Amino acid sequence: MKGQYIPLEPNENNTHRSVYVKKFDVGSETAAYFGVFCVRSNTPIPKHPPQLMTSTDPNDPIADALLGESTYERLRVERYALIKRRIPQKLVYQSGLLFAIALVVPIVATYPSSVQATFPGGDPLWSSPLVLWVGVYAGGIELGTAACLVAVAIARRRYEPSLSESQVHALLNVEDVASMFGLATGGFAILITVGFFLLGHAGVETVSAVVESAPRNPYEQTGISVPVIVVGAAAAISSCVVYAVGRYLSS
């Protein structure tokens, strides 16, 4: 078998090298002989500076926060928190939870007629069942905590160059508490609300069993009338507003 020249990359001395490879078989063994030939070249070799990671590396947000000029982002990454997302992302999550409350309207509107008859007046959309108030409280938690997150984001944008570390820690404490109440406590209450309303699609027998086993009828009319359709509409509007604010803060 004939050999062949294999060109190599030039070295630091601007020398181009080629390798001559000759290969033949001896029994079950294979031997290879290499000859290295160096040729001087007058062509300059381009040198590329090393690529250093900057504080605006989009592929590594943690390094971006640690190396950037924002004291808030650096301390946010360094401290322990159950919810590590940034405020705009948290607001998007909260808008999703508010939209889940709005889903109660189509859930109730598609009840079987036998289930609708169990609600006061036979029209669940305009009824004010007790379990709906859990969703109302959850929606209030979401809006209140979202307002706290927006206030923290505004304070950071306005005063960050002059904020001390103690002031940043105070803002981060507010953000952490608001995040836990909004995404954990409020989210759990919303799941309970939607879950109770979904039981209506399991049939009137399931609803009757829940009413009999519960210490208080979760579907009974409350003293303060807040119809399901009103709560759903308010939740849908609030969801859109919170989502828009979150997207604005991320820009």
Secondary structure, 3 states (H helix, E strand, C coil): CCCEEEECCCCCCCEEEEEEEEEEEECCEEEEEEEEEEEECCCCCCCCCCCCCCCCCCCCHHHHHHHCCCHHHHHHHHCCCCCCCCHHHHHHHHHHHHHHHHCHHHHHHCCCHHHHCCCHHHCHHHCCECCHHHHHHHHHHHHHHHHHHHHHHHHHHHHHHHCCHHHHHHHHHHHHHHHHHHHHHHHHHHHHHHHHHHHHHHCHHHHHHHHHHCCCCCCCECCCCCCHHHHHHHHHHHHHHHHHHHHHHHC
